[in-house]
Amino acid sequence: MTSRLAAAELAQAADPVVIALACAGDDQAFAEIVRRRHRRVRKFMYHLCRDPAAGDDLAQQVFLTAWRSIGRLRAAGAFDGWLRQIMIRTWIDEVRRRKPKLADEIDPDEMGSYHDTAAEQMDLDAALAKLPEDVRLCIVLAYNEGLSHPEIARAASLPLGTVKSHVSRGAARLRDMLKDYAGG
C-alpha cells in the first residue's frame, strides 16, 4: 500500500499516526518507523552480540519480524514495548542457534570498530563481551533500555530472582573489570 501522506508529512507526523498507518499496511509509514527506530535497535543488538555485522543482521531480522506482524498490533502506544519484545526474542533465538562462545575465547580483533568511540566505551564493550549472554541481556535491558527488574523478567521470560542476580552480579563484575580504567 502506498502512503496516505507525502514523505515530508510522514517525516513530521507523530509516532502514533505513523504507527497506525503502518499497522494498516502503509509501506512508507513502516519505512519511517524503521528510520526512527533503526539506530536504537541496532545499538541494542550490537551491545548484545558485540559484532557490528551480526548486530546489523539481527536489527534487520527484528524489522523483518515487525513488518510481518505489525498488522496484529492493536494499540500504537504499545509499539515500543512490542518492538522491544521482538528484539529480545530475536536475540534469544540467535543465542539458541549458535554455539555459545566462551568469554575466554573472544578475540578482541573480532569485535571490530563499530564507530569512533571513546576509550571508555571500548573498554565497556570489551567488558560486556566477557559476560555470559543471559547476564549481558539483563545488563543491557537494565542500563541501556532502563527497564525495571520485573519488566526484564517479563520481557526475557526469566524468574525475577534470576534477573536481580544477573543485574547485581553482572554490574559488580563490570565494575571489577573496569576498576583499573577508572583510576587512570
C-alpha positions as MATLAB code, in Angstrom:
seq = 'MTSRLAAAELAQAADPVVIALACAGDDQAFAEIVRRRHRRVRKFMYHLCRDPAAGDDLAQQVFLTAWRSIGRLRAAGAFDGWLRQIMIRTWIDEVRRRKPKLADEIDPDEMGSYHDTAAEQMDLDAALAKLPEDVRLCIVLAYNEGLSHPEIARAASLPLGTVKSHVSRGAARLRDMLKDYAGG';
ca = [
       0.000    0.000    0.000;
       1.353    3.424   -0.839;
       1.356    6.081    1.831;
      -1.624    8.239    2.562;
       0.809   11.005    3.472;
       3.592   12.592    1.435;
       7.107   11.675    2.567;
       7.657   15.114    4.128;
       4.362   14.884    6.029;
       5.187   11.385    7.163;
       8.574   12.505    8.469;
       6.846   15.205   10.543;
       3.927   13.069   11.720;
       3.653   11.965   15.342;
       4.641    8.384   16.164;
       1.073    7.186   16.853;
      -0.037    8.369   13.410;
       2.893    6.725   11.640;
       2.434    3.503   13.617;
      -1.310    3.409   12.907;
      -0.632    3.851    9.191;
       1.972    1.072    9.283;
      -0.495   -1.206   11.103;
      -2.934   -0.553    8.275;
      -0.339   -1.760    5.750;
       1.296    1.524    4.706;
       4.780    0.588    3.426;
       6.165    4.113    3.614;
       4.911    4.537    7.178;
       6.733    1.357    8.170;
       9.867    2.665    6.432;
       9.525    5.812    8.554;
       9.291    3.669   11.702;
      12.481    1.884   10.650;
      14.182    5.243   10.051;
      13.156    6.457   13.507;
      13.998    3.262   15.409;
      16.897    1.788   13.422;
      19.703    3.326   15.453;
      18.187    2.189   18.770;
      17.547   -1.371   17.566;
      20.998   -1.637   16.006;
      22.684   -0.334   19.155;
      20.716   -2.764   21.319;
      21.653   -5.738   19.161;
      25.286   -4.652   18.948;
      25.529   -4.375   22.727;
      24.370   -7.962   22.970;
      26.332   -9.628   20.174;
      29.466   -7.411   20.156;
      29.793   -7.761   16.384;
      28.781   -4.876   14.084;
      27.861   -7.096   11.128;
      25.885   -9.514   13.289;
      24.219   -6.577   15.033;
      23.128   -5.195   11.673;
      21.820   -8.619   10.618;
      19.894   -9.017   13.865;
      18.446   -5.498   13.590;
      17.305   -6.353   10.072;
      15.715   -9.540   11.403;
      13.911   -7.509   14.089;
      12.397   -5.187   11.491;
      11.503   -8.068    9.182;
       9.660   -9.773   12.042;
       7.984   -6.485   12.946;
       6.896   -5.921    9.341;
       5.378   -9.393    9.132;
       3.358   -8.992   12.313;
       2.610   -5.258   12.651;
      -0.918   -5.776   11.360;
      -1.704   -7.612   14.598;
      -0.597   -4.706   16.807;
      -3.773   -3.222   18.263;
      -2.543   -0.091   20.040;
       0.009    2.349   18.636;
       1.028    3.240   22.196;
       2.174   -0.344   22.755;
       4.563   -0.252   19.793;
       7.842    0.335   21.639;
       7.213   -2.455   24.150;
       6.107   -4.742   21.333;
       9.266   -3.911   19.348;
      11.428   -4.499   22.443;
       9.862   -7.958   22.803;
      10.788   -8.713   19.197;
      14.345   -7.509   19.860;
      14.663   -9.756   22.914;
      13.147  -12.791   21.170;
      15.448  -12.248   18.192;
      18.483  -12.200   20.498;
      17.365  -15.271   22.450;
      16.737  -17.144   19.186;
      20.212  -16.149   17.974;
      21.826  -17.416   21.178;
      19.993  -20.727   20.806;
      21.029  -21.060   17.144;
      24.728  -20.575   17.610;
      27.208  -22.376   19.757;
      27.869  -20.216   22.810;
      31.313  -18.677   22.702;
      33.127  -18.712   25.988;
      34.333  -15.328   27.204;
      37.931  -16.580   27.211;
      37.618  -17.437   23.509;
      36.654  -13.918   22.460;
      39.295  -12.368   20.265;
      39.404   -8.578   20.689;
      40.194   -8.267   16.969;
      36.848   -9.929   16.162;
      34.987   -7.069   17.794;
      35.971   -4.673   15.014;
      35.404   -0.950   15.220;
      31.707   -0.205   15.266;
      32.264    3.529   15.077;
      34.659    6.032   16.573;
      34.184    5.717   20.304;
      35.962    6.958   23.382;
      38.315    4.581   25.150;
      35.754    4.202   27.945;
      33.148    2.821   25.541;
      35.649    0.425   24.003;
      36.597   -0.831   27.465;
      32.929   -1.194   28.401;
      32.240   -3.053   25.146;
      35.102   -5.451   25.825;
      33.909   -5.992   29.400;
      30.320   -6.607   28.284;
      31.571   -9.161   25.772;
      33.032  -11.193   28.635;
      29.675  -11.585   30.373;
      27.512  -14.639   29.663;
      24.714  -13.911   27.170;
      21.867  -14.052   29.702;
      23.695  -11.719   32.099;
      24.583   -9.368   29.226;
      20.920   -9.290   28.155;
      19.799   -8.320   31.671;
      22.519   -5.645   31.969;
      21.656   -4.115   28.569;
      17.931   -4.135   29.353;
      18.517   -2.548   32.762;
      21.090    0.093   31.891;
      20.599    0.786   28.174;
      16.842    0.310   27.960;
      16.066    1.491   31.512;
      13.794   -1.440   32.329;
      12.973   -2.386   35.912;
      13.748   -5.877   37.199;
      10.099   -7.026   36.872;
       9.972   -5.654   33.304;
      13.173   -7.529   32.428;
      11.796  -10.719   33.980;
       8.649  -10.468   31.857;
      10.482   -9.450   28.683;
      13.196  -12.118   28.916;
      10.958  -14.828   30.437;
      13.309  -15.212   33.389;
      12.463  -15.543   37.081;
      12.636  -12.223   38.933;
      15.295  -13.544   41.325;
      17.466  -14.590   38.391;
      17.152  -11.144   36.832;
      18.089   -9.427   40.104;
      21.075  -11.722   40.479;
      22.204  -11.235   36.869;
      21.957   -7.451   37.106;
      23.653   -7.257   40.501;
      26.451   -9.711   39.786;
      26.877   -8.522   36.202;
      27.201   -4.883   37.290;
      29.675   -5.893   40.019;
      31.704   -7.873   37.501;
      31.734   -4.930   35.085;
      32.866   -2.580   37.870;
      35.629   -5.024   38.764;
      36.768   -5.350   35.133;
      36.728   -1.563   34.662;
      38.226   -0.511   38.010;
      41.720   -0.066   36.563;
      40.330    2.247   33.900;
      38.518    4.425   36.442;
      41.749    5.044   38.289;
      43.603    6.164   35.141;
];
